[in-house]
Amino acid sequence: MAHPDAPPVPDIRIHATNTAGERQGAAYVLYWMVAARRTRFNFALQRAVELADHHRLPLVVFEPLRCGYRWANHRIHRFVLDGMADNQAALAARSVAYYPYVEPEEGKGRQLLEALAANAAVVVTDTYPCFFVPRMVRAAAAALDVRLEEVDSNGVIPLRAVPKAYSRAFDFRRFLHKELTRHIDDRPLAEPLAARAPSPTLEQLVSAELLDQWPPASAALLAGATAELSALPIDADVPPSRIRGGAVAGGRALDVFLEQGLSRYSERNHPDRSVASGLSPYLHFGHVSAHEVVGTVLDDAEWTAPHPPLKATGSRSGWWGLSEDIEGFLDEIITWRELGYSYCWHRPDHDTYESLPGWALKSMDEHREDPRPELYSLEQLENAQTSDPIWNAAQRQLRAEGVIHNYLRMLWGKRIYEWSPTPEEAWRRLEHLNNRWSLDGRDPNSYSGIGWVMGRFDRAWGPERPIFGKLRYMTSGSTQRKLKLKQYLARWGEQPRLF
């Protein structure tokens, strides 16, 4: 049973994706875990528990990993598999049936969801506004003959509470200043499975024939066996990162940041300061919840919502009444992160060059014939073979670790634009390099960053410049003068070993 005093999942976060009804005489409630890949602070899992309690049925948590998605590689797979291992341990401790499925070849997992749903009273899944997930959920909704609900655990503000795609962070902040207090205390349960009684095992709930056709992931694969990973038909040229995935590692990263980084967050632009949160990959894969992060920060600061509400100024500081460091972090994880998520939610074309602001498209078109002093091929960029040591260092960090220091990531993108023969080719290169190598690629904030390089969430700047036109201009020279980079360049200035 769920905690008797637990509030239900807010209705605004629940959406029925089809018109099918709930199945009577079913064997279980099925949670199809595709984005919020965690067992804590998860509205979708909480909703699945609510429904299981309502129907007096056990719960099956089904977490699949496809191999046919774009940019599938060892790095991305290993990070997700780390999370699956953590989920397996957490669900075993709660005696909840868990079905981790890793597709051994493209298309092999087709029909598995339908086979599991055939014995489910209802299917619950995650809302996620980016990459292939929306298309996949729509296809499932059309194929299933049982109710499919998607539940939004993405951020503090429900996606359906945001009325439009905002084009500027300032305007989105003004919206947040008016609306945030309505939702800030609606947090998912820390432990939605805490009060669950032991349930039958997966083998007792799912037929042997189904498990034979679609075998659960092996213990060796989840534990990190190289041979098992290498047997999968995915890109082996992008190796796993030294950064481990999963809720356990994500929780440690959060603890370290809160203890060592948050109080110095105003220094985050300096690579040598090492105060970035490091949470972006864990937020992207759903191993850590934004609700947990924000809630922990606010609880530790003993924050309460202002009454009466403060004026909605759109200012990035002062609204919370907290320190500069905390307000700076909250602006990143709420304003900027959720600006990107809500933009993707309202703009299905967010991953296209044509979705950029009209002023930016016009300016880039006017300067597309401007001579480029340097042009590099995609292969040269991918291998950090440019004349710019700072850019090369950032690309080497990306290749080795799957992350780039936050400030340098902006410079990294601007230089790719400058070194590409056309704006459209720059978009394609940014998307490929980011989404292939970055642990937090293929995310709404990936497209926020790529789009920001070319004017999204920004304004026209002057003076108008060659190549860039009215786009914001950045140079490696000014970056080196402004930032503390000595240690960073010492670490990444030479070709690093790949982990």
C-alpha positions as CSV (number, residue, x, y, z in Angstrom):
1,M,0.0,0.0,0.0
2,A,1.1,3.6,-0.6
3,H,1.6,5.8,2.4
4,P,-1.9,6.5,3.8
5,D,-1.2,10.2,4.2
6,A,0.4,10.7,0.8
7,P,-1.2,13.2,-1.5
8,P,-2.2,11.9,-4.9
9,V,-0.2,12.8,-7.9
10,P,-1.5,16.2,-9.2
11,D,-4.0,15.7,-12.0
12,I,-2.1,18.2,-14.2
13,R,0.8,15.8,-14.4
14,I,-1.4,12.8,-15.6
15,H,-2.5,12.4,-19.2
16,A,-4.4,9.5,-20.8
17,T,-2.8,9.0,-24.2
18,N,-5.5,6.8,-25.6
19,T,-9.2,6.1,-25.1
20,A,-8.9,2.5,-24.0
21,G,-10.3,1.6,-20.6
22,E,-8.7,-0.2,-17.7
23,R,-8.7,-4.0,-18.0
24,Q,-10.6,-6.0,-15.5
25,G,-9.3,-9.4,-14.2
26,A,-5.7,-8.3,-15.0
27,A,-2.6,-9.7,-13.3
28,Y,-0.7,-6.5,-12.5
29,V,-0.3,-2.8,-13.1
30,L,2.6,-2.1,-15.5
31,Y,5.0,0.9,-15.2
32,W,6.9,1.3,-18.5
33,M,9.9,3.3,-17.3
34,V,11.5,5.2,-20.2
35,A,12.7,8.6,-18.9
36,A,12.4,8.9,-15.1
37,R,14.7,6.0,-14.6
38,R,14.7,6.0,-10.8
39,T,12.7,4.6,-7.8
40,R,12.7,7.8,-5.7
41,F,11.0,11.1,-6.2
42,N,9.2,9.8,-9.3
43,F,5.6,10.9,-10.0
44,A,5.1,8.2,-12.6
45,L,6.1,5.4,-10.2
46,Q,4.0,7.0,-7.5
47,R,1.0,7.0,-9.9
48,A,1.6,3.4,-10.8
49,V,1.6,2.5,-7.1
50,E,-1.7,4.4,-6.6
51,L,-3.3,2.4,-9.4
52,A,-1.9,-0.9,-8.2
53,D,-3.3,-0.1,-4.7
54,H,-6.7,0.8,-6.3
55,H,-6.9,-2.4,-8.2
56,R,-5.3,-4.5,-5.4
57,L,-2.7,-5.8,-7.8
58,P,1.0,-6.2,-7.8
59,L,3.2,-3.8,-9.8
60,V,5.6,-4.7,-12.6
61,V,8.3,-2.2,-13.4
62,F,9.5,-2.6,-17.1
63,E,12.6,-0.7,-18.0
64,P,13.7,-1.3,-21.6
65,L,16.8,-0.1,-23.5
66,R,16.6,-0.1,-27.3
67,C,19.7,-0.4,-29.5
68,G,18.3,1.2,-32.7
69,Y,18.1,4.8,-31.6
70,R,20.2,7.4,-33.2
71,W,23.7,7.8,-31.7
72,A,23.4,4.6,-29.8
73,N,26.9,3.8,-28.4
74,H,28.8,2.2,-25.5
75,R,28.9,5.4,-23.5
76,I,25.2,6.0,-23.5
77,H,24.3,2.4,-23.0
78,R,26.7,1.9,-20.1
79,F,25.3,4.9,-18.3
80,V,21.8,3.6,-18.6
81,L,22.8,0.1,-17.6
82,D,24.4,1.5,-14.5
83,G,21.0,2.9,-13.6
84,M,19.3,-0.3,-14.4
85,A,21.6,-2.1,-12.0
86,D,20.7,0.4,-9.3
87,N,17.0,0.0,-10.0
88,Q,17.2,-3.8,-9.9
89,A,18.8,-3.6,-6.4
90,A,16.3,-1.0,-5.1
91,L,13.3,-2.9,-6.4
92,A,14.5,-6.2,-5.1
93,A,14.8,-4.6,-1.7
94,R,11.1,-3.7,-1.9
95,S,10.1,-7.0,-3.4
96,V,8.7,-5.4,-6.5
97,A,8.9,-7.3,-9.8
98,Y,11.4,-5.7,-12.2
99,Y,11.9,-6.4,-15.8
100,P,15.1,-4.9,-17.3
101,Y,15.2,-5.6,-21.0
102,V,18.2,-4.7,-23.3
103,E,17.5,-5.2,-26.9
104,P,20.2,-7.5,-28.5
105,E,19.5,-6.3,-32.0
106,E,17.4,-3.6,-33.6
107,G,13.7,-4.4,-33.6
108,K,14.1,-7.5,-31.4
109,G,12.1,-5.9,-28.6
110,R,9.2,-5.0,-30.8
111,Q,5.8,-6.3,-29.5
112,L,7.2,-6.8,-26.0
113,L,5.3,-3.8,-24.5
114,E,2.1,-5.1,-26.1
115,A,2.7,-8.6,-24.7
116,L,3.2,-7.2,-21.2
117,A,0.3,-4.8,-21.5
118,A,-2.1,-7.7,-22.5
119,N,-2.1,-8.8,-18.8
120,A,-2.0,-5.2,-17.3
121,A,-4.9,-3.4,-15.7
122,V,-3.4,-0.1,-16.8
123,V,0.0,1.0,-18.2
124,V,1.8,4.0,-16.8
125,T,4.8,5.7,-18.5
126,D,6.9,8.9,-18.4
127,T,6.2,12.1,-20.1
128,Y,9.4,13.4,-21.9
129,P,9.3,16.1,-24.6
130,C,12.4,15.2,-26.6
131,F,14.3,12.7,-28.8
132,F,12.3,9.6,-29.9
133,V,10.2,9.3,-26.7
134,P,7.1,11.3,-27.8
135,R,6.9,9.4,-31.0
136,M,7.3,6.1,-29.2
137,V,4.6,6.9,-26.6
138,R,2.2,8.0,-29.4
139,A,2.8,4.7,-31.2
140,A,2.2,2.7,-28.1
141,A,-1.0,4.6,-27.3
142,A,-2.3,3.7,-30.8
143,A,-1.3,0.0,-30.4
144,L,-2.4,-0.8,-26.9
145,D,-5.9,-1.9,-26.1
146,V,-5.6,-0.8,-22.4
147,R,-5.4,2.6,-20.8
148,L,-2.0,4.2,-21.2
149,E,-1.2,7.1,-18.9
150,E,1.9,9.3,-19.2
151,V,3.0,11.1,-16.1
152,D,5.2,14.3,-15.9
153,S,8.1,14.1,-13.5
154,N,10.3,16.4,-15.5
155,G,10.5,19.5,-13.4
156,V,9.1,21.7,-10.7
157,I,6.5,23.3,-13.1
158,P,4.3,20.8,-14.8
159,L,4.7,21.0,-18.6
160,R,0.9,21.5,-19.0
161,A,1.0,24.5,-16.7
162,V,3.2,26.4,-19.1
163,P,1.0,28.2,-21.6
164,K,3.4,28.7,-24.5
165,A,6.9,28.3,-25.8
166,Y,8.8,31.3,-24.3
167,S,11.4,32.9,-26.4
168,R,13.4,34.6,-23.6
169,A,14.5,33.5,-20.2
170,F,13.4,36.9,-18.8
171,D,9.8,36.3,-19.9
172,F,9.8,32.8,-18.6
173,R,11.1,34.0,-15.2
174,R,8.2,36.5,-15.0
175,F,5.9,33.5,-15.6
176,L,7.7,31.5,-12.9
177,H,7.5,34.4,-10.4
178,K,3.7,34.4,-10.8
179,E,3.1,30.6,-10.9
180,L,6.0,28.8,-9.1
181,T,4.5,29.0,-5.6
182,R,1.4,27.1,-6.8
183,H,3.6,24.1,-7.6
184,I,6.8,24.3,-5.6
185,D,5.4,22.2,-2.7
186,D,3.8,19.6,-4.9
187,R,6.7,17.1,-4.7
188,P,6.7,13.4,-5.4
189,L,7.2,11.0,-2.5
190,A,10.8,10.4,-1.7
191,E,10.0,6.7,-1.4
192,P,6.8,5.8,-3.3
193,L,7.4,2.1,-2.7
194,A,8.1,2.4,1.1
195,A,4.8,0.9,2.2
196,R,4.4,-1.8,-0.5
197,A,3.9,-5.3,0.7
198,P,6.1,-8.0,-0.9
199,S,4.6,-9.0,-4.3
200,P,5.0,-12.0,-6.6
201,T,8.2,-12.3,-8.6
202,L,8.5,-11.4,-12.2
203,E,8.6,-15.1,-13.0
204,Q,5.3,-15.6,-11.2
205,L,3.6,-12.7,-12.9
206,V,4.9,-13.1,-16.5
207,S,4.8,-16.2,-18.6
208,A,7.9,-18.3,-19.1
209,E,7.2,-18.2,-22.9
210,L,7.4,-14.4,-22.8
211,L,10.6,-14.3,-20.8
212,D,12.1,-16.9,-23.1
213,Q,11.3,-14.8,-26.1
214,W,12.5,-11.6,-24.5
215,P,15.1,-12.6,-21.8
216,P,15.7,-10.0,-19.1
217,A,19.2,-8.4,-19.1
218,S,21.9,-10.6,-17.7
219,A,23.5,-9.9,-14.4
220,A,26.9,-9.7,-16.2
221,L,25.6,-7.0,-18.6
222,L,24.2,-4.9,-15.7
223,A,27.3,-5.4,-13.7
224,G,29.5,-3.9,-16.5
225,A,30.8,-6.9,-18.4
226,T,32.8,-5.5,-21.4
227,A,32.2,-8.6,-23.5
228,E,28.4,-8.4,-23.1
229,L,28.4,-4.7,-24.0
230,S,30.6,-5.3,-27.0
231,A,28.2,-7.9,-28.3
232,L,25.5,-5.3,-28.8
233,P,25.2,-3.7,-32.3
234,I,25.9,-0.1,-31.2
235,D,28.8,2.3,-31.8
236,A,31.9,1.0,-30.0
237,D,34.0,4.0,-31.0
238,V,32.5,6.1,-28.2
239,P,33.7,4.3,-25.1
240,P,32.1,4.4,-21.7
241,S,32.9,7.4,-19.5
242,R,34.7,7.2,-16.2
243,I,31.6,8.9,-14.8
244,R,29.3,6.2,-13.5
245,G,25.6,6.4,-14.1
246,G,22.6,5.5,-11.9
247,A,20.8,6.8,-8.9
248,V,23.5,5.8,-6.4
249,A,26.2,7.7,-8.3
250,G,23.8,10.6,-8.9
251,G,23.0,10.8,-5.2
252,R,26.7,11.0,-4.4
253,A,27.2,13.7,-7.0
254,L,24.3,15.7,-5.4
255,D,25.7,15.3,-1.9
256,V,29.2,16.4,-3.0
257,F,27.8,19.5,-4.8
258,L,25.7,20.5,-1.8
259,E,28.6,20.1,0.6
260,Q,31.4,21.6,-1.6
261,G,30.1,23.4,-4.6
262,L,26.8,25.2,-3.9
263,S,28.3,27.8,-1.5
264,R,30.8,28.7,-4.3
265,Y,28.4,28.5,-7.2
266,S,29.0,32.1,-8.3
267,E,32.5,31.0,-9.3
268,R,31.1,28.3,-11.7
269,N,32.3,30.0,-14.9
270,H,35.9,29.4,-14.0
271,P,36.9,25.9,-15.1
272,D,39.7,25.7,-12.5
273,R,37.3,26.3,-9.6
274,S,35.5,22.9,-10.1
275,V,32.2,24.0,-8.6
276,A,29.8,22.8,-11.3
277,S,27.1,20.6,-10.0
278,G,27.9,17.6,-12.3
279,L,24.2,16.7,-12.2
280,S,23.3,17.2,-15.8
281,P,23.8,13.6,-17.0
282,Y,21.8,12.2,-14.0
283,L,19.0,14.7,-14.6
284,H,18.9,13.8,-18.3
285,F,18.6,10.1,-17.8
286,G,16.2,10.5,-14.9
287,H,18.6,9.0,-12.3
288,V,18.1,12.1,-10.2
289,S,15.0,14.1,-9.8
290,A,14.9,17.9,-10.2
291,H,12.3,17.8,-7.4
292,E,14.8,16.2,-5.0
293,V,17.6,18.6,-6.0
294,V,15.4,21.8,-5.7
295,G,13.6,20.5,-2.6
296,T,16.9,19.7,-0.8
297,V,18.4,23.1,-1.6
298,L,15.2,24.9,-0.4
299,D,14.8,22.8,2.7
300,D,18.4,23.2,3.7
301,A,18.0,27.0,3.3
302,E,14.7,26.9,5.3
303,W,13.0,28.7,2.5
304,T,9.3,29.5,2.5
305,A,7.3,31.0,-0.3
306,P,6.8,34.8,0.1
307,H,3.4,36.0,1.3
308,P,2.1,38.0,-0.3
309,P,3.9,37.0,-3.5
310,L,6.7,39.3,-4.6
311,K,6.3,41.3,-7.8
312,A,7.0,39.3,-11.0
313,T,10.0,41.3,-12.2
314,G,11.7,38.6,-14.3
315,S,14.9,39.3,-12.4
316,R,17.3,36.4,-12.0
317,S,18.2,37.4,-8.5
318,G,16.4,38.7,-5.4
319,W,13.1,36.8,-5.9
320,W,14.1,33.9,-3.6
321,G,15.6,36.0,-0.8
322,L,18.5,33.6,-0.6
323,S,22.3,33.9,-1.2
324,E,23.8,34.8,-4.6
325,D,25.1,31.2,-5.0
326,I,21.8,29.5,-4.2
327,E,19.8,31.9,-6.4
328,G,22.3,31.4,-9.2
329,F,21.9,27.6,-9.0
330,L,18.1,27.8,-8.8
331,D,18.0,30.0,-11.9
332,E,19.9,27.3,-13.8
333,I,18.0,24.2,-12.6
334,I,14.6,25.8,-12.7
335,T,14.6,28.8,-15.2
336,W,17.0,27.6,-17.8
337,R,16.3,23.9,-17.5
338,E,12.6,24.2,-17.6
339,L,12.6,26.9,-20.2
340,G,14.2,24.2,-22.5
341,Y,11.7,21.5,-21.5
342,S,8.6,23.6,-22.0
343,Y,10.0,24.9,-25.3
344,C,10.4,21.4,-26.6
345,W,6.9,20.5,-25.2
346,H,5.3,23.3,-27.2
347,R,7.6,23.1,-30.3
348,P,7.9,19.6,-31.7
349,D,10.2,21.1,-34.3
350,H,12.7,22.2,-31.6
351,D,15.4,19.9,-33.1
352,T,15.4,21.7,-36.5
353,Y,17.4,24.6,-37.8
354,E,14.2,26.2,-39.0
355,S,12.9,26.5,-35.5
356,L,15.4,29.3,-34.7
357,P,14.1,32.8,-34.2
358,G,13.3,34.7,-37.4
359,W,15.8,37.5,-36.7
360,A,18.6,35.0,-36.3
361,L,17.7,33.1,-39.4
362,K,17.6,36.4,-41.4
363,S,21.0,37.5,-40.0
364,M,22.7,34.2,-40.6
365,D,21.3,34.1,-44.1
366,E,22.6,37.6,-44.8
367,H,26.1,36.5,-43.7
368,R,26.2,33.0,-45.1
369,E,28.6,34.1,-47.9
370,D,31.0,35.8,-45.6
371,P,34.6,34.4,-45.9
372,R,35.5,32.0,-43.1
373,P,39.1,32.5,-42.1
374,E,39.2,28.8,-41.1
375,L,37.0,25.9,-42.1
376,Y,37.3,22.5,-40.6
377,S,35.7,19.2,-41.5
378,L,33.5,17.3,-39.1
379,E,36.3,14.7,-38.8
380,Q,38.8,17.4,-37.8
381,L,36.4,18.8,-35.2
382,E,35.5,15.4,-33.8
383,N,39.2,14.7,-33.3
384,A,40.1,18.1,-31.8
385,Q,42.3,19.1,-34.7
386,T,41.9,22.8,-34.8
387,S,44.3,25.8,-34.2
388,D,42.5,26.8,-31.0
389,P,43.9,25.1,-27.9
390,I,41.0,26.1,-25.7
391,W,38.5,24.6,-28.1
392,N,40.6,21.5,-28.5
393,A,40.8,21.0,-24.8
394,A,37.0,21.3,-24.5
395,Q,36.5,18.7,-27.3
396,R,39.0,16.4,-25.6
397,Q,37.1,16.6,-22.4
398,L,33.9,15.8,-24.2
399,R,35.5,12.8,-25.9
400,A,37.0,11.4,-22.7
401,E,34.4,12.2,-20.1
402,G,31.2,12.9,-21.9
403,V,30.9,16.5,-20.5
404,I,32.3,19.9,-21.2
405,H,32.7,22.7,-18.6
406,N,29.5,24.7,-18.8
407,Y,31.0,28.1,-19.9
408,L,33.4,26.5,-22.4
409,R,30.4,24.6,-23.9
410,M,29.1,28.0,-25.1
411,L,32.4,28.9,-26.7
412,W,32.7,25.4,-28.1
413,G,29.4,25.9,-29.9
414,K,30.2,29.4,-31.2
415,R,33.4,28.3,-32.7
416,I,31.8,25.4,-34.5
417,Y,29.4,27.9,-36.1
418,E,32.3,30.1,-37.1
419,W,34.2,27.1,-38.6
420,S,31.4,25.6,-40.6
421,P,30.6,26.4,-44.3
422,T,26.9,27.1,-43.7
423,P,24.7,27.8,-40.8
424,E,22.7,24.6,-41.6
425,E,25.9,22.5,-41.5
426,A,26.9,24.1,-38.2
427,W,23.5,23.0,-36.7
428,R,24.1,19.4,-38.0
429,R,27.6,19.4,-36.6
430,L,26.6,20.7,-33.2
431,E,23.8,18.2,-33.0
432,H,26.0,15.3,-34.0
433,L,29.0,16.1,-31.8
434,N,26.9,16.9,-28.7
435,N,24.5,14.0,-29.1
436,R,27.1,11.4,-29.9
437,W,29.7,12.2,-27.3
438,S,27.8,14.0,-24.4
439,L,26.3,12.1,-21.6
440,D,23.5,14.7,-21.4
441,G,22.9,14.9,-25.1
442,R,19.6,14.2,-26.8
443,D,17.9,16.3,-24.1
444,P,15.8,19.4,-24.2
445,N,18.7,21.3,-22.8
446,S,20.9,20.0,-25.6
447,Y,18.7,21.7,-28.1
448,S,18.5,24.8,-25.9
449,G,22.3,25.0,-26.0
450,I,22.6,24.3,-29.7
451,G,19.8,26.8,-30.4
452,W,21.4,29.4,-28.1
453,V,24.5,29.3,-30.3
454,M,22.4,30.5,-33.2
455,G,20.1,33.0,-31.3
456,R,17.5,31.0,-29.5
457,F,16.6,32.5,-26.1
458,D,18.9,35.4,-26.9
459,R,18.5,38.8,-28.7
460,A,20.1,40.5,-31.6
461,W,23.5,42.0,-30.7
462,G,25.6,44.9,-32.1
463,P,27.8,45.8,-33.7
464,E,27.0,43.5,-36.5
465,R,30.0,41.3,-37.3
466,P,31.2,39.2,-40.3
467,I,30.0,35.6,-40.2
468,F,28.1,36.1,-36.9
469,G,25.9,39.0,-38.0
470,K,23.7,39.9,-35.1
471,L,24.4,36.7,-33.2
472,R,26.2,37.0,-29.8
473,Y,29.9,36.9,-30.4
474,M,32.5,34.9,-28.4
475,T,36.2,34.5,-28.8
476,S,38.8,32.2,-27.3
477,G,41.0,35.2,-26.6
478,S,38.4,37.0,-24.4
479,T,37.6,33.7,-22.7
480,Q,41.2,33.1,-21.7
481,R,41.4,36.7,-20.4
482,K,38.3,36.3,-18.3
483,L,38.5,32.8,-16.9
484,K,40.9,30.8,-14.8
485,L,42.0,28.1,-17.2
486,K,45.5,27.1,-16.3
487,Q,44.7,23.8,-14.6
488,Y,42.0,23.0,-17.2
489,L,44.4,23.5,-20.1
490,A,47.1,21.5,-18.3
491,R,44.6,18.6,-17.9
492,W,43.1,18.7,-21.4
493,G,45.7,20.4,-23.5
494,E,47.2,17.1,-24.4
495,Q,45.4,14.1,-25.8
496,P,43.9,12.4,-22.8
497,R,43.5,8.7,-22.4
498,L,39.9,7.5,-23.1
499,F,38.4,5.8,-20.1
